[in-house]
Amino acid sequence: MAEGKVKASKVKVHQPPEGTGGLDGQFHVYVYDVFNQNLLPGKSFETVERAVSFQRHEQERIYLEQEADPGLFDLPFISADPDLLDRVERDADYRARLIRDLGSEARARARRR
C-alpha cells in the first residue's frame, strides 16, 4: 500500500433510517460530544477515504486538546446522511439509536486505550 493512502475498507458508515430521501452520495463526518450527548456539525467528502482521513485527523486533534477519560472524548464518526443534525431533532427514535451506537463505540475505544 502506498504511503499516504488510507485503508477505509473496515470503516463504519452510519446510515439514515430506511426510506430516507435526499441522500447526496457524499460521506459526512460529524462529531459526537460523548459527555453532553450532542451531535456537532462536521465536513462532507466525496470519497470514504477522504472522510476517514479527516476523521482520523480530528480524533488526533481531539486527543491532544481534551483532557478527559478516553470514554468521554468527542467521537468523530462518518454518516451517509446529509440531514443528520435536523433528523435527530425530529426523530427521537433515530436519535436514541444513534446515541446508543455511538456510546458503545466510545466505550469500546476507552477499553482499547
C-alpha positions as CSV (number, residue, x, y, z in Angstrom):
1,M,0.0,0.0,0.0
2,A,1.4,3.4,-0.9
3,E,2.4,5.8,1.8
4,G,-0.3,8.4,2.4
5,K,-3.2,6.1,1.5
6,V,-5.9,5.4,4.0
7,K,-7.4,2.0,4.4
8,A,-11.1,2.6,4.6
9,S,-12.4,-0.9,3.9
10,K,-13.5,-1.5,7.5
11,V,-14.8,1.9,8.4
12,K,-18.4,2.1,9.8
13,V,-20.6,4.5,7.9
14,H,-23.8,5.2,9.9
15,Q,-26.9,5.0,7.6
16,P,-30.0,7.1,7.8
17,P,-33.3,5.4,8.6
18,E,-34.8,3.3,5.8
19,G,-36.9,5.1,3.2
20,T,-35.0,8.4,3.7
21,G,-34.8,10.6,0.7
22,G,-32.4,13.5,-0.1
23,L,-29.2,11.5,0.1
24,D,-26.4,13.1,-1.7
25,G,-23.9,10.3,-2.2
26,Q,-21.3,12.0,0.0
27,F,-19.7,11.0,3.3
28,H,-20.3,13.3,6.2
29,V,-18.1,13.5,9.2
30,Y,-19.9,14.6,12.3
31,V,-18.7,14.8,15.9
32,Y,-20.5,13.2,18.8
33,D,-19.9,15.0,22.1
34,V,-20.0,12.0,24.4
35,F,-20.1,14.0,27.7
36,N,-23.1,16.2,26.7
37,Q,-24.6,13.7,24.3
38,N,-24.8,16.3,21.5
39,L,-24.1,15.9,17.8
40,L,-22.0,18.6,16.2
41,P,-21.6,19.5,12.5
42,G,-18.5,18.5,10.6
43,K,-17.4,18.3,6.9
44,S,-18.6,16.5,3.8
45,F,-16.4,14.5,1.4
46,E,-16.8,12.9,-2.0
47,T,-15.0,9.6,-1.1
48,V,-14.9,7.5,2.0
49,E,-11.1,7.5,2.0
50,R,-11.0,11.3,2.4
51,A,-13.7,11.1,5.1
52,V,-11.7,8.5,7.0
53,S,-8.5,10.6,6.7
54,F,-10.3,13.7,8.1
55,Q,-12.0,11.5,10.9
56,R,-8.5,10.3,12.0
57,H,-7.0,13.7,12.0
58,E,-10.0,15.1,14.0
59,Q,-9.5,12.2,16.5
60,E,-5.8,13.0,16.9
61,R,-6.6,16.7,17.4
62,I,-9.3,15.9,20.0
63,Y,-7.0,13.6,21.9
64,L,-4.4,16.4,22.2
65,E,-6.9,19.1,23.1
66,Q,-9.3,17.4,25.5
67,E,-8.3,16.3,29.0
68,A,-10.8,13.6,29.7
69,D,-11.2,10.0,30.4
70,P,-10.9,8.3,26.9
71,G,-14.5,7.2,27.2
72,L,-15.6,10.8,27.3
73,F,-13.5,12.1,24.3
74,D,-15.5,13.6,21.5
75,L,-16.0,10.9,18.8
76,P,-15.9,11.9,15.1
77,F,-18.0,9.5,13.0
78,I,-19.0,9.1,9.4
79,S,-22.6,9.1,8.1
80,A,-24.2,8.9,4.7
81,D,-26.9,11.2,6.0
82,P,-26.5,14.9,4.9
83,D,-29.5,15.9,7.1
84,L,-28.4,14.1,10.2
85,L,-28.5,17.1,12.6
86,D,-32.0,18.0,11.6
87,R,-33.2,14.4,11.5
88,V,-32.1,13.7,15.1
89,E,-34.1,16.8,16.3
90,R,-37.3,15.5,14.5
91,D,-36.9,11.7,15.1
92,A,-36.4,10.8,18.8
93,D,-36.1,7.0,18.0
94,Y,-33.4,7.6,15.4
95,R,-31.5,9.9,17.9
96,A,-31.7,7.3,20.7
97,R,-30.5,4.5,18.4
98,L,-27.6,6.7,17.0
99,I,-26.5,7.8,20.5
100,R,-26.7,4.2,21.8
101,D,-24.5,3.1,18.9
102,L,-22.0,5.9,19.3
103,G,-21.9,5.5,23.1
104,S,-21.0,1.8,22.6
105,E,-18.2,2.9,20.2
106,A,-16.9,5.4,22.7
107,R,-16.8,2.7,25.5
108,A,-15.1,0.3,23.2
109,R,-12.5,2.9,22.4
110,A,-11.9,3.5,26.1
111,R,-11.3,-0.2,26.7
112,R,-8.7,-0.3,23.9
113,R,-6.6,2.6,25.4
